[in-house]
């Protein structure tokens, strides 16, 4: 993506959720869980992708999905 003439890379919401799950494992930050809950409301989320990568990365889902 180009923003104001600067090349930018944007994470897919699924990857952001996975990243926040990993951070939560280390930090136990309520902010990470709040962000994940918000992102899970995205109607176009690829839930199969989330499940597959959460399993591969051995991430605890904390009952969120």
Buried (B, 14 or more C-beta within 10 A) or exposed (E): EEEEEEEEEEEEBBEBBBBBBBBBEEEEEEEBBEBBEEBBEEEEBEEEBBEEBBEEEEBEEEEBB
